Amino acid sequence: MSELRHALNNILAVLKHQVDFDLWMITRTVNDDWIMLSTTDSSYGVKPDDVKVWSDSVCSRMVTGAGPNIVPNMKDVEAYAQAPIYGQIDFESYVGYPLKSSSGELLGTLCGIDPKPKSDDLEEQSALIQNFVVVVENLLRQSKEIDRLNTLLRDFTHSDPSTEVLGLPNQSAFMEFAESQKQRMNNTGTPLGIILIDIQHFAPEFQKPEERCDGLMAAKELLLSAKRDVDVLCKLNNDSFGMLMIDADNKMLTSQVVELLKLLRKHHFKVSVGAHVCRQQETIDQAVENAKQRRFG
């Protein structure tokens, strides 16, 4: 068990002791996947690493302001009672708060459900529960910063003679780092985006065989200028590059692909770009294959 998972489990154990709900959960959202990072033992049988449909959840409505954070009786909040999950799971009281990054992006939720309605006194627990929200948010944010620092370290330590001239990690390092991030994804719910950039034709000034290396160097500089600090750029086989986007959902991934295509085309490179967000149930090999199939450009 990762240190983060252990810490989250301890937090929920204390929270359950303070606020007696049958099930407490710390979750992450990745596109429409609602991933359980940590859960308390309950009659519901919900376990860590379970993946449910985010748009079906009460939490997806809570984060938009469709209803309150604390609901002693679900039947009192029509917007929540209409959530598909309410018809799938038997619960009559709900607590939910968004978990956000330091920039305000939604990471997931801290939430709880119980099969019985609660008294209105439950609302008096708001300040206490929000204290737990702050602690969980800080832990998730620290995890993201560790990701960023590990990325910088790997940029400096992964290279071999085949890519030395470009100063980038090679294909083996790309797969190794992707595997390690997939493990971290399993532990923290942090989504991993994969972008594959294949150069089909170099810019006119790099058309001669002896200019190919200069062309790759120019493409590398353009790609580096477009990536975030936390992301990883690697030189793959032939005239291809790979980019790993840490904590990137489909919206962010697609936006990055569009920017890369515009940038490379502006400098007269003809490219084909594949992209995919790795899902919890996929292996890295499957995710890379899916990126190859989902092509832009």
matplotlib code that plots the C-alpha trace (Angstrom):
import matplotlib.pyplot as plt

x = [0.0, 1.4, 2.0, -0.7, -3.3, -2.3, -2.7, -6.1, -7.3, -6.4, -8.2, -11.4, -11.2, -11.0, -13.8, -16.1, -15.5, -16.4, -19.4, -21.1, -21.9, -21.9, -19.6, -17.0, -15.1, -12.2, -12.5, -10.8, -12.5, -11.0, -13.3, -16.4, -14.6, -15.3, -12.4, -12.5, -9.1, -10.0, -13.2, -14.3, -15.7, -19.4, -22.5, -22.2, -19.2, -17.5, -13.7, -10.6, -10.0, -13.6, -14.6, -18.1, -19.7, -19.1, -22.1, -24.4, -23.2, -24.7, -21.2, -21.3, -24.3, -22.9, -19.8, -22.0, -24.0, -27.2, -27.6, -26.0, -23.0, -24.9, -28.2, -29.8, -32.6, -32.1, -35.8, -35.5, -33.2, -34.8, -31.7, -29.9, -32.8, -32.8, -29.2, -29.0, -26.9, -29.7, -31.8, -28.9, -27.7, -29.9, -28.9, -31.0, -28.4, -25.4, -22.4, -20.1, -17.4, -15.2, -11.4, -9.5, -6.0, -4.1, -5.3, -8.9, -9.3, -11.5, -9.6, -12.4, -14.6, -14.7, -18.2, -20.3, -23.6, -25.8, -28.9, -30.9, -31.9, -30.1, -31.4, -30.9, -28.1, -25.9, -25.4, -23.6, -20.8, -20.0, -16.9, -15.5, -15.9, -14.3, -11.2, -10.8, -11.3, -8.4, -6.1, -7.0, -6.6, -3.1, -2.1, -3.3, -1.5, 1.8, 1.4, 1.2, 4.3, 6.2, 5.2, 6.6, 9.9, 10.2, 9.7, 12.5, 14.8, 14.0, 14.6, 18.1, 18.8, 17.3, 19.3, 21.4, 23.7, 20.8, 19.2, 22.2, 22.3, 18.8, 19.3, 15.9, 14.9, 14.6, 11.8, 12.7, 12.6, 9.3, 7.7, 9.4, 8.2, 4.7, 4.6, 5.6, 3.0, 0.4, 1.2, 0.9, -2.4, -3.6, -2.6, -3.8, -6.2, -4.0, -4.8, -2.1, -2.3, -0.2, 0.7, 2.6, 4.0, 5.1, 7.0, 5.9, 7.7, 10.3, 10.2, 11.8, 15.1, 15.6, 14.8, 18.2, 19.3, 22.2, 19.8, 17.5, 19.2, 18.8, 15.2, 14.6, 16.4, 14.1, 11.0, 12.2, 12.6, 9.1, 7.7, 9.6, 8.2, 4.7, 4.8, 4.2, 7.0, 5.3, 5.1, 7.7, 9.0, 10.9, 12.5, 10.9, 12.1, 12.5, 11.2, 8.8, 8.4, 6.3, 4.8, 3.4, 0.9, 0.6, -2.9, -4.5, -8.1, -9.5, -10.2, -6.7, -5.2, -7.2, -6.3, -2.6, -2.8, -4.5, -1.8, 1.0, -0.5, -0.8, 2.7, 4.4, 2.4, 3.3, 6.9, 6.1, 6.4, 3.8, 2.9, 0.4, -0.5, -2.1, -3.5, -5.3, -5.9, -5.0, -7.9, -7.7, -8.3, -5.9, -2.2, 0.3, 0.7, -3.0, -3.1, -0.2, -2.0, -5.2, -3.1, -1.9, -5.5, -6.8, -5.1, -5.2, -3.7]
y = [0.0, 3.5, 6.0, 8.2, 5.4, 4.6, 8.2, 8.5, 5.3, 6.7, 10.0, 8.2, 5.9, 9.0, 10.8, 7.8, 7.7, 11.4, 11.3, 8.0, 7.2, 3.7, 4.6, 7.3, 7.7, 9.7, 9.8, 11.0, 12.0, 11.2, 12.2, 10.2, 7.7, 8.1, 6.3, 5.2, 6.0, 5.1, 3.8, 2.7, -0.8, -0.7, -2.7, -1.3, -3.4, -0.4, -0.9, 1.1, 1.0, 0.5, 2.7, 4.1, 6.5, 10.1, 11.6, 9.2, 10.3, 12.8, 14.3, 15.4, 17.5, 18.7, 20.2, 22.3, 23.8, 21.8, 21.0, 21.4, 19.6, 18.0, 16.3, 14.6, 13.3, 12.6, 13.0, 16.7, 17.5, 16.7, 17.3, 14.7, 12.2, 12.3, 11.1, 7.6, 6.3, 7.0, 4.4, 1.9, 2.1, 2.4, 5.5, 8.2, 10.6, 12.2, 14.4, 15.6, 18.2, 18.9, 18.3, 20.8, 21.5, 24.6, 26.2, 25.3, 22.3, 19.5, 16.5, 14.5, 14.4, 13.5, 12.1, 9.8, 7.9, 6.1, 3.9, 5.8, 9.5, 11.6, 14.3, 18.0, 18.1, 16.6, 20.1, 21.1, 18.8, 21.0, 22.7, 19.5, 17.7, 20.7, 20.4, 16.8, 18.2, 20.6, 17.8, 15.5, 18.3, 19.1, 15.4, 15.2, 18.5, 17.2, 14.1, 16.2, 18.1, 14.9, 13.8, 17.1, 16.7, 13.0, 14.1, 16.6, 14.0, 11.4, 14.0, 14.3, 10.6, 8.7, 8.9, 6.6, 7.0, 6.6, 9.8, 11.5, 14.2, 15.2, 15.0, 13.3, 10.0, 7.1, 4.7, 2.3, 5.2, 6.3, 2.9, 2.6, 6.0, 5.3, 2.1, 3.9, 6.6, 3.9, 2.5, 5.9, 6.3, 3.1, 4.5, 8.1, 8.3, 10.8, 10.4, 9.8, 11.1, 9.6, 11.5, 10.0, 12.4, 11.0, 13.4, 12.5, 15.3, 17.7, 21.4, 22.5, 23.5, 19.9, 17.9, 16.5, 13.3, 15.1, 17.7, 15.1, 15.4, 19.2, 18.7, 16.4, 19.0, 21.7, 19.6, 18.7, 22.4, 23.2, 20.3, 21.3, 24.8, 23.5, 21.0, 21.7, 21.2, 18.1, 16.4, 14.1, 14.3, 11.3, 10.4, 7.2, 5.1, 6.5, 10.1, 9.9, 11.5, 10.5, 12.8, 11.7, 14.2, 13.8, 14.5, 15.2, 14.3, 14.1, 17.8, 18.8, 16.1, 17.2, 20.8, 19.9, 17.9, 20.9, 23.2, 20.8, 20.4, 24.2, 24.8, 22.2, 23.1, 26.7, 25.7, 23.5, 20.1, 17.6, 15.3, 12.7, 12.7, 9.9, 10.5, 8.6, 8.9, 5.7, 4.2, 2.5, -1.0, -0.7, -1.8, 0.7, -1.4, -1.2, 2.5, 3.1, 1.0, 3.0, 6.2, 4.9, 4.2, 7.7, 9.9, 13.6, 15.5]
z = [0.0, -0.9, 1.8, 0.4, 0.4, 4.0, 5.1, 3.3, 5.0, 8.4, 7.7, 6.8, 9.9, 12.1, 10.2, 10.5, 14.2, 14.4, 11.9, 11.9, 8.2, 6.9, 4.0, 3.6, 0.4, -1.0, -4.8, -8.0, -11.2, -14.6, -17.4, -16.6, -14.4, -10.6, -8.9, -5.3, -3.8, -0.2, 1.5, 4.9, 5.5, 4.9, 4.1, 0.5, -0.5, -2.2, -2.2, -3.2, -7.0, -7.8, -10.7, -11.1, -13.5, -12.4, -14.2, -12.4, -9.0, -6.5, -6.2, -9.9, -9.1, -5.8, -7.4, -9.8, -6.9, -7.7, -4.0, -0.5, 0.9, 3.7, 3.2, 6.2, 4.0, 0.3, -0.5, 0.5, -2.5, -5.8, -7.9, -5.9, -5.7, -9.6, -9.8, -11.4, -8.5, -6.0, -7.8, -7.9, -4.3, -1.2, 0.8, 2.4, 3.7, 2.0, 2.7, -0.1, -0.6, -3.7, -3.5, -5.5, -6.7, -5.7, -9.0, -8.3, -10.6, -9.4, -8.2, -6.8, -3.7, 0.0, 0.5, 2.7, 2.5, 4.9, 4.4, 7.0, 7.1, 9.7, 12.0, 11.0, 13.6, 10.9, 9.4, 12.6, 11.6, 8.5, 10.0, 11.3, 7.9, 6.1, 8.2, 6.9, 3.3, 3.8, 5.0, 2.1, -0.4, 1.0, 0.7, -3.0, -3.8, -2.3, -4.3, -7.5, -6.5, -5.9, -9.5, -10.8, -9.1, -10.1, -13.7, -13.6, -12.1, -14.8, -17.5, -16.2, -15.6, -18.6, -21.9, -24.0, -27.0, -29.5, -28.2, -26.6, -29.4, -28.6, -24.8, -24.3, -22.5, -25.0, -25.8, -23.0, -20.5, -21.9, -21.2, -17.8, -16.7, -18.1, -16.0, -12.9, -13.5, -14.1, -10.7, -9.2, -11.0, -9.4, -6.0, -6.3, -9.3, -11.1, -14.8, -17.3, -20.9, -23.7, -26.8, -29.8, -32.3, -35.7, -38.0, -41.6, -43.4, -42.1, -42.7, -46.0, -44.5, -43.1, -46.2, -47.0, -45.2, -43.5, -42.1, -40.4, -37.0, -37.2, -38.0, -35.0, -32.8, -34.1, -33.5, -30.0, -29.1, -30.3, -28.3, -25.2, -25.5, -25.5, -22.6, -18.9, -16.4, -15.0, -18.4, -19.9, -23.5, -24.9, -28.3, -29.6, -32.5, -36.0, -36.3, -33.4, -30.0, -27.0, -24.4, -21.1, -19.6, -15.8, -14.3, -17.7, -18.6, -22.1, -22.3, -21.4, -23.6, -26.6, -26.0, -25.9, -29.1, -30.9, -29.7, -30.8, -34.3, -34.7, -33.5, -35.6, -38.7, -38.2, -38.6, -41.6, -40.1, -41.3, -38.4, -37.2, -33.5, -31.5, -28.0, -25.3, -21.5, -19.8, -17.9, -14.5, -16.0, -18.9, -19.1, -20.5, -23.6, -24.2, -23.6, -26.1, -28.7, -28.1, -28.6, -31.9, -33.0, -32.0, -34.5, -35.1, -38.1]

ax = plt.figure().add_subplot(projection="3d")
ax.plot(x, y, z, "-o")
ax.set_aspect("equal")
plt.show()
